[in-house]
Amino acid sequence: MPGCHVTDHQMRLFMKYRQTHSVEVAAAKASISRATAYRLDKEVQLPSQSKAPRGRRRPDPLEPIFETEVVPLLKAAPGIRAVAVYNEMLRRHPELSEGIRRTLERRIRSWRAVHGEAQEVIFRQTHEPGRLGLSDFTDASGLGVTIAGQPLDHLFYHFRLVWSGFEHAHVILGGESFVALAEGLQNALWSVGGTPLYHRSDSLSAAFRNLDADAKVDLTHRYDQLCSHYRMTPTRNNKGVAHENGSIESSHGHLKNAVHDALLMRGTKEFDDLGSYRAFVDEIVSRRNAAHGKRIDAERSHLQALPERRTTDFEEIVVTVSRTGGFTLRKVFYTVPSRLIGHRLRVRLFDDRLDVFVGGTHLMTLRRGR
């Protein structure tokens, strides 16, 4: 048709039909004019191969500065962002138009593709059902929850089965610790009804802070025993390689967004006590798991059986009640009845409470101080 460019497809059709038909018939079958057909009959290249590369339609605004100023910046600071280079060029050359930003970004991207440093290669992770569970902690203080009028400074312990997306969240009042990990992990495993082959966490890194060498060895041993009790092989992330835990890191934001939205729909972030807030979070997590119900049910058949009972999710410490009518534990002073002065007490330290015993007799439960 007049005014239309001949496509590679039309030329291939024409050459095909030209083998058995006249020029006129082949041209009609390829939907091109007879004059164009006589011209194509002598061509040896496709139309796309005959086109000259498109040249610039306007002067290059970066020509005076790219090789002399931009490239040296990129070589001196390989990680510098294109927007920083753009701002620096505007500072040096006020006469440049602000409209060069996209042009500069494309030019820098092309230069880095040819001359830039090699980047880290991240291979796609493939997962099998029942193979891997992940644990991590995430700060939830930004949700603005209050308990009886007091702001709640807390974390979420977050567990996730990688294949099905099953998750469990538990409100933690202290920092990242082995006790919090042990309690949250066991709650998650008994909730899903089985254990994966491997458990991965980097949460012990925070628990190791301010510990001496012997304490670190003891903590590692306790973590290994916890995993052994549930027949899981413990694994750790490589230090500084966040994407190895990406299946749960990305889920942190989704969980906190879901809680935030639910708080907005509830109309208030105030709760009477910690138990009601924990029940609120449990309900949100249950709804999220319901969305993956079929996949979670499918993974359950691949999980290992649970042991007969839970293992310890607390730390046991022996203290002596002083003449002041209390004892100090983890830099916090706790008051007990004066009749216990001089007695040695066995204290089970949980994340949010202390269970106090004399011998085998349970005396009281104290709220854990911070």
C-alpha positions in Angstrom: 0.0 0.0 0.0 1.3 3.5 -0.7 3.0 5.2 2.2 3.5 1.9 4.1 6.9 0.3 4.7 7.5 -3.2 3.5 8.0 -5.6 6.4 10.4 -8.5 6.6 7.4 -10.8 6.7 6.1 -9.5 3.4 9.5 -9.9 1.8 9.8 -13.5 3.0 6.3 -14.2 1.6 7.3 -12.6 -1.7 10.5 -14.6 -2.1 8.7 -17.8 -1.2 6.0 -17.3 -3.8 8.5 -16.0 -6.3 10.0 -19.5 -6.5 6.9 -20.9 -8.2 5.0 -17.8 -9.5 5.6 -14.7 -11.6 6.5 -11.4 -10.1 3.0 -10.1 -10.4 1.4 -13.1 -8.7 4.0 -13.2 -5.9 3.5 -9.5 -5.3 -0.3 -9.9 -5.0 0.1 -12.8 -2.5 2.5 -10.7 -0.4 0.3 -7.6 -0.5 2.9 -5.4 -2.1 2.8 -3.4 -5.4 4.3 -4.7 -8.6 6.9 -1.9 -8.7 8.0 -2.7 -5.2 8.1 -6.4 -6.1 10.5 -5.8 -9.0 12.8 -3.8 -6.6 12.7 -6.5 -4.0 13.5 -9.2 -6.6 16.9 -7.7 -6.8 17.5 -7.1 -3.1 19.7 -9.4 -1.1 18.8 -8.0 2.4 15.7 -7.9 4.5 14.1 -4.4 4.8 15.1 -4.2 8.5 18.7 -4.9 7.5 18.8 -2.2 4.9 17.7 0.6 7.2 20.5 3.0 8.2 20.8 3.5 12.0 18.8 6.4 13.3 21.0 9.4 14.1 20.5 12.0 16.7 17.7 14.5 16.2 19.2 17.2 18.4 22.6 18.1 19.8 23.8 15.9 22.7 23.7 18.0 25.9 26.1 15.6 27.7 28.8 15.6 25.0 31.0 18.3 26.6 30.9 16.7 30.1 30.2 13.0 30.0 33.7 11.7 29.1 35.6 14.4 30.9 33.6 14.8 34.2 30.9 12.1 34.6 33.1 9.0 33.7 35.9 10.0 36.2 33.2 10.3 38.9 31.8 6.8 38.0 35.3 5.3 38.1 36.3 7.0 41.4 33.0 6.0 43.2 31.5 2.9 41.5 28.5 2.9 43.9 27.5 6.5 43.4 23.8 7.0 42.4 22.9 8.6 39.1 20.8 11.2 40.8 23.9 12.3 42.8 25.9 12.7 39.6 23.0 14.7 38.1 23.0 17.1 41.1 26.7 17.5 40.9 26.6 18.3 37.2 23.9 20.9 37.8 26.1 22.4 40.5 29.1 22.6 38.3 27.2 23.7 35.2 24.2 25.9 36.1 23.5 26.4 32.4 22.5 22.7 32.0 18.8 22.0 31.6 17.1 20.0 34.4 15.5 17.9 31.7 18.8 16.0 31.1 18.2 13.8 34.2 16.7 10.8 32.3 19.2 11.2 29.5 22.1 11.1 32.1 20.6 8.1 33.9 20.3 6.1 30.6 23.9 7.1 29.6 25.3 6.0 33.0 23.4 2.7 32.9 24.8 2.0 29.4 28.3 2.9 30.5 28.1 0.7 33.5 26.9 -2.2 31.4 30.1 -2.0 29.4 32.6 -0.7 31.9 31.1 -1.2 35.4 32.1 -3.6 38.1 30.8 -7.2 38.3 27.7 -7.5 40.5 26.7 -10.2 42.9 24.7 -13.0 41.3 21.7 -14.2 43.2 20.4 -17.6 42.1 16.6 -18.3 42.3 15.9 -20.4 45.4 13.8 -23.5 44.9 12.1 -25.1 47.9 10.5 -28.4 48.7 7.5 -29.0 51.0 8.5 -29.8 54.6 12.1 -28.9 54.1 12.8 -25.4 55.6 11.4 -23.2 58.3 12.6 -19.7 59.1 12.7 -17.7 62.3 13.4 -14.0 62.8 12.5 -11.0 64.9 11.1 -7.7 63.7 10.5 -4.4 65.6 6.8 -3.7 66.0 7.0 -0.6 68.2 6.1 1.6 65.2 2.5 0.2 65.3 1.8 2.6 68.2 0.0 0.0 70.4 -0.7 0.9 74.0 -1.5 -1.3 77.0 -3.6 0.4 79.7 -2.5 3.8 78.3 1.3 2.9 78.2 3.1 2.6 74.9 4.2 -1.0 74.2 7.8 -1.4 73.1 7.8 -4.8 71.6 9.0 -7.2 68.8 7.3 -9.9 66.8 8.9 -13.3 66.8 8.0 -14.4 63.2 8.2 -18.0 61.9 7.4 -19.1 58.4 7.4 -22.3 56.4 9.0 -21.4 53.1 7.0 -23.7 50.8 3.4 -23.1 51.9 3.7 -19.7 53.5 2.4 -20.9 56.9 3.4 -18.3 59.5 3.2 -17.7 63.2 3.8 -14.5 65.1 4.3 -14.0 68.9 4.6 -10.7 70.8 7.9 -10.4 72.5 8.5 -7.8 75.2 12.3 -8.0 75.5 15.0 -8.1 72.9 16.1 -10.9 70.7 17.0 -13.8 73.0 17.3 -17.5 73.1 14.3 -17.7 75.5 12.1 -15.7 73.1 13.3 -17.8 70.2 12.6 -21.1 72.0 9.1 -20.1 73.1 8.1 -18.6 69.8 9.5 -21.5 67.7 7.8 -24.2 69.8 4.5 -22.4 69.7 4.8 -22.3 65.9 5.7 -25.9 65.5 2.9 -27.1 67.8 0.5 -24.8 65.9 1.3 -26.2 62.5 1.5 -29.8 63.8 4.9 -30.9 62.7 8.6 -29.9 62.1 10.6 -29.2 58.9 13.9 -30.9 58.2 15.9 -27.6 58.5 15.5 -24.5 60.7 17.3 -21.3 59.7 17.7 -18.3 61.9 20.2 -15.5 62.4 18.5 -14.3 65.6 21.2 -15.7 67.9 23.6 -13.0 66.6 21.7 -10.4 68.7 21.6 -12.8 71.7 25.4 -13.2 71.6 26.0 -9.5 72.3 27.8 -8.8 75.5 28.4 -12.5 76.3 31.7 -14.0 77.1 33.1 -16.9 75.2 31.8 -19.6 77.6 28.3 -18.1 77.5 28.3 -18.0 73.7 29.3 -21.7 73.6 26.5 -22.6 76.1 23.9 -20.6 74.1 24.9 -22.3 70.9 24.7 -25.7 72.6 21.2 -24.9 73.9 20.0 -23.9 70.4 21.4 -27.1 68.9 19.7 -29.1 71.6 16.4 -27.3 70.9 16.6 -28.2 67.2 17.7 -31.8 68.0 14.6 -32.3 70.2 12.4 -31.5 67.2 14.8 -33.5 64.8 15.6 -30.3 62.8 19.0 -29.5 61.4 20.0 -25.9 62.5 21.4 -23.6 59.8 22.5 -20.0 59.9 22.5 -17.2 57.3 25.9 -16.1 56.1 26.8 -12.9 57.8 25.7 -9.8 55.9 23.8 -11.8 53.2 20.2 -10.7 53.9 18.7 -12.3 50.8 19.3 -15.8 52.2 16.5 -15.1 54.6 14.4 -13.3 52.0 11.4 -15.6 52.4 10.7 -14.2 55.8 12.3 -10.7 55.6 9.8 -9.6 52.9 7.0 -11.2 55.0 7.8 -9.0 58.0 6.4 -5.9 56.2 3.3 -7.7 55.0 2.6 -8.9 58.6 3.0 -5.5 60.1 1.0 -3.9 57.4 -1.8 -6.4 58.1 -1.7 -5.6 61.8 -1.6 -1.8 61.1 -4.7 -2.1 58.9 -6.6 -4.2 61.4 -5.8 -1.6 64.1 -7.2 1.2 61.9 -10.4 -0.8 61.3 -10.6 -1.5 65.0 -10.6 2.2 65.6 -8.2 2.2 68.5 -4.7 1.0 69.3 -5.4 0.7 73.0 -5.7 -2.7 74.7 -6.7 -3.6 78.3 -3.9 -6.1 78.7 -1.1 -7.9 76.9 -3.2 -11.1 76.5 -5.9 -9.3 74.5 -3.3 -7.8 72.2 -1.7 -11.2 71.7 -5.1 -12.7 70.9 -5.7 -9.8 68.4 -2.4 -10.7 66.6 -3.2 -14.4 66.6 -6.5 -13.8 64.9 -4.8 -11.7 62.1 -2.2 -14.4 61.6 -4.9 -17.1 61.4 -6.7 -15.2 58.7 -3.5 -14.9 56.7 -2.9 -18.6 57.0 -6.5 -19.3 55.9 -5.7 -17.7 52.6 -3.0 -20.4 52.1 -5.0 -23.2 53.6 -4.8 -25.8 50.8 -1.1 -25.3 50.4 -0.5 -25.5 54.2 -2.5 -28.7 54.4 -0.4 -30.2 51.5 2.8 -29.4 53.3 1.7 -30.8 56.7 1.9 -34.3 55.2 5.6 -33.7 54.5 6.5 -32.5 58.0 8.1 -34.6 60.6 6.1 -35.8 63.6 6.2 -33.7 66.8 7.9 -35.2 69.9 5.9 -36.3 72.8 6.4 -33.1 74.8 7.8 -29.6 74.5 11.3 -28.9 75.7 12.3 -26.0 78.0 11.6 -22.5 76.7 13.0 -20.8 79.7 16.3 -20.1 81.5 16.6 -21.4 85.1 18.6 -19.4 87.5 19.2 -19.8 91.3 19.1 -16.6 93.4 19.3 -15.7 97.1 16.8 -13.3 98.7 18.8 -10.5 100.4 18.1 -8.7 103.6 16.3 -6.0 101.6 13.5 -8.5 100.9 14.2 -9.2 97.2 16.8 -10.3 94.7 18.5 -8.9 91.6 18.2 -10.7 88.3 19.5 -9.3 85.0 20.0 -5.8 86.6 16.4 -5.7 87.8 15.4 -5.9 91.5 12.4 -8.0 92.3 10.6 -7.8 95.7 9.3 -11.0 97.4 7.7 -11.6 100.9 10.1 -11.0 103.7 9.7 -14.5 105.0 11.9 -15.6 102.1 14.9 -13.6 103.3 18.0 -15.8 103.2 16.3 -18.5 101.1 17.7 -19.8 97.8 15.0 -19.5 95.1 14.9 -21.3 91.7 13.7 -18.9 89.1 12.5 -19.8 85.6 13.1 -16.8 83.4 10.6 -16.5 80.5 10.4 -13.6 78.0 7.6 -11.9 79.9 7.5 -13.4 83.4 9.4 -15.1 86.2 8.2 -18.3 87.8 9.6 -18.6 91.4 10.1 -21.9 93.2 11.4 -23.0 96.6 12.6 -26.6 95.9 9.8 -28.1 93.9 7.1 -25.8 95.2 5.8 -23.0 93.0 5.6 -19.8 95.0 4.6 -17.0 92.6 4.8 -15.6 89.2 6.3 -12.1 88.7 6.1 -9.9 85.7 9.5 -9.6 84.1 11.1 -6.1 84.5 13.2 -4.4 81.8 
